[in-house]
Structures are given as C-alpha cells and as structure tokens.
C-alpha cells in the first residue's frame, strides 16, 4: 500500500466527481471541469488497485472516465477542447475499451492551439488517435513530428513509429524509456514539493498512459514485456465484463 490514506483519497475522489456531475451531464461543463471529473474517476480506480489489489475496479473507473469524456466531446465545439489534454483517451485504452477509444479519437478533431498546448504533445496524441481511428496519416504530419522530436530524441516519437511499423524491439525500448522518464519527472516534482499527497499515493506509482500503450501494442500484435516501470502486471488483467456505458451518470451504482 502506497499510503495509509488511500481509503480517504478514494472516498474524496468520488465525492468530488459527484459534485461536478450535473454540469457534465447537462453539457454546461467546460473542458477543465470534465478533465477534473475524469481525473477523479482515474484516481478512484488507482486507489482500488493499490489498496484492494482489484484490477477490475481500476478498469471500471477508467471505463467511466472514457465514457464521460466522450459525452463531452460529442457536445463541445472544437475550439473548446484540446487534443493533447485528452488523458481520458488513454483511460479508455487502459480499460481495454477499444470501441470507446476509437469514438473519442474520431470525435477529437480540434486543431492545434499554440496558446494552450505544445505542438509535439499535440502531434503525439493526434497520431495515436489517428492510428486507433484507422485514419490514413498525412506524410506532412509525420514529417513535422519528426522535425520537432529530432533534437530531443523524444521517446514518444519512437513509440508511435514502432506501433505504426510493428517494431516490437523499438516499442519496448521506447515505452520503457518513456516510463522511466515519467518516473524521474514525478520524483523531481515530489522533491520540489509540487506533488499533492493523493497524487504521490496514486499517479506517481502507476502510469495509466503506459498501461494504455502496452495494451494498444498487444492489440496490434506486438510482443510486450510482462512488466514495465509503473505498469504492474496486475493492472493488465483483462476484465471479465464491461459496465454499462451510462454508469458514470449514476453515482448510486459507482
């Protein structure tokens, strides 16, 4: 157990999600509000995994995050959303819900916003979404992503390329490197006092994006490692059944 307060963090996550629910259901919530609700679902799922060792509960709440985000996407104008901030896309993939992830990808048509996101972040998520949505990738998109990542040797560039070209060795190297860099980032932020206690007990230990990418690689027929940093094998157990898509709207059933 990462913290004795995991049960408290779990309870708080659902309380905060519940409070913000009306605006999300009626369509008045803004992107930041929706992402916050999805973040509460994600944290609750992580608490269930880390405290109870219950992967099916993790997948349940990640699934709810994906459903809630799709509800928002299908109602929001493109200018009100940002592709690089679509963490619930990874929640849907990590819950092994390819159908929801594909619908999110198809609905995520917002253009790059230089005032709100970095272009390399935008292109990374956009290319993954294009892959999931089975869209043909324009050559200029790949070229632009390559140009941006050339100097930094961004692991995410190699990861996308490995997925597109069915390169198992490159995939495992890139995913492992990305996860180690993510772990280092969390440690640095923690040392600087910039990590909240509930984040230190949950997101700092399990990377949902990494879990999503490992599962996507498996779906594309690539060989994956049994364990990656911050992606415990327990979290990769396939759920026996899928909840109802409207579950996220009904707190009495959470």
N, C-alpha and C positions, 0 to 999 in steps of 0.2 A: 504494500500500500504506500502510495507516494505522500500521503498526508492524512493525519487523523481527522481532518476536517472535510474529507471527501463527501460524507453524507450531507453536510451543511451546504457545500458547493452544489451538490446535486439538487437539493431542495430549492436553493436560491435560483438556480438556472431555470427551473420550471415556473417558479413564481414570476420571474421577470418576463419570460416568454408569454405567460398567461396575460400579464398586464398589457402587453403590446399587441395582443392578438386582434382586438376589434378593428384597429386601423388597417392591419394587413388583410383581414377578411373583406372589409368593405372597399378596399382599393385606395384609401387615402394615405397609406403609409409611404414614406419616401425610401429610397434605396438604403440609406443608412439604417433606418428602422428595421427594414426587412433583414438586412445582413446581421443586425443585432439579434433578432429572433432566431435566425438560423444558427448563429453562434451559441445561443443558449441551448438549443437542441443538441448541437455538437458537443458542448461541454457536458451536458447531462449524460449523453451516450458514453463519453470518455470516463466519467465517474463510474458508470455502471460496469465498464470493462475493468477499470483499475481497482475498484473496491469489491465488486462481486465476481469478477472473472467471467462476465456474461457477454460474449460477443454478439449474441442475438439481440441484446438490448442496445448495444452500440449501433448495430445496423438499423434497428428500429428508429432510433432518433436521427441518424444520418439520413435515412429514407424520408423522414418527416421534414428535415431541412430542405432536401431537394424538392419535395412537393410544394412546400411553402414558397420557395424561390420561384418555381415555375409559375405558380399562381400570380406572383408579382410581375414576372416577365411578360406574361400574356396580356397584361393590362397596362403596362408602363410604356410611354413613348421612348424611342431610342435615346434621346438626349437625357433621360432620367436614369440611365443605367450605364455601367462601365464594365467592359469585358474582363479587364484584368482584376477586378474586385469580386469575381464570381466564385468565391470559395464554395458555395453550395453545389456548384457543378462537380467539384471534387467529392463533396459529401455523397452525391447521387452515385458516382462511380464507386466510391469506397463501400457503399451499401450494396454494391453489385446489382444496381438497378440501371442497366444499360438503356432501357426504354426511356426512363426519366432523363437521364443524362443526354440522350440524343435529342429529346424535345427541348431541353434547356439550350443545347448547342444551336438548334435550328432557330430558337427564339432570340438568341443573343446576337443581334445584328447591329449593335451600337458602333458608331465609328470611333476611332482613336481620339481621345480628348487630352491634348498635351498639358492642360491645366490641372488635370486630376490623376494622371497615370503616366508611368514610364513606358516608352514605346516597346522596349524589349519585353516588359511584363505583358503588355497587350498582345504582342505577336506570339509569345509563348502560349498563352491561353487560347488565343484565336486559332492557332494551328492545331492544338489539341482538339478544340471543338470541331474544327473542320474535319478532322480525322474521325471523330465519333459520329458526326453528322453525315459522313461519307461524301463530303464535297470534294470536288477537284481543286487542288491548291494552285493558285496562280504562281507562276515562276517568280514574279517580282516580289511576292510576299516572302518566299524562302530566301531570295537574294538579300532583301532588306534585313531580315532576321540574322542572316549570316554576317552581314556587314556590321551590325550592332554588337554582335557577340564575339567577333574575331579577336578584339584586343583583350577582353576579359576571359576568354575561353569558358564561357558560361556553360555549366553542366546541363542546364535545361535545353540548350540548343542541341547538344549531343543526344539528349534523351528523346527529343522529338524526332530527330533524324533516325535514331535507332528504331523507334516504333514504326516510322514510315517505311524503313528499308529492311525490316525484320532482322535486325542485327542484335542477336542475344548478348554477345560479349560486350558490345558497346553499351547496350541498355543497362546491364548490371553494373558496369563501371560508372556510368553517368548517374544512375539512380543512387548508388552507394555514395558517390561523391556529393551529390545534391543534398542527401540526408545528413551527411557529416557536416557540411557547411551550414545547414539549418540548425543542427545541434550546437555548433560553435556560436552561431548568432544568438541563440537562446541563452547560452552560458554568459556571453558578453553582456547582454541586456540585463541578465539577472545580477551580475556583478555590479552593474551600474545602478541597480535599484529600480529598473524600469519595467519589471515584470510583476504583475499582481499575483497575490498568493494563490488564487484559483487557477491562474494560467500556469504557475510553477508546478502545480499538482496535476495538471492535465495535459494541455497542449505541449508543454515542454518535454513530455515523455513519449507521446505518441503523435506521429505526423500523419494526419488524415490524407494530405496530398500524396504522400509517399505510398500509403495504403491504396489509394485510388489508382496510382500509376502502375503499381505492381499488378493489380487486378486487370487493368486495361491491357497490360503486356500479355498476361495469360490469355485473355480473350482473343488476342491477335496471334496466338500460337507461339509466343516466345517463351523460352525457358527462363524461369525466375529462381532466385535464391530462396532457400527455406526461411531465412531471416535476413532482414535489412535493419540498419540502425533506425530506431524509433518506429519500426513497423513489426510489432510482435506477431509471431505466427498464430497466436490465439485469435487475433483480430481478423485473420484471413479465413476463418472457418465460414463456409457458406451457410447462410440462414436456411432453415427448413421451409419457411413460408414468408410471404410478403404481406405486410399490413395493408389495410385499405388506404387508398390514395388520399381520402379526406380525413384521415386520423388526426393530422396536425391541427385541424379546426376544432377538435373536441377534447378539451382538457380533462374531462371526466374519464376518458379512455387512455390517457397517457400512461 
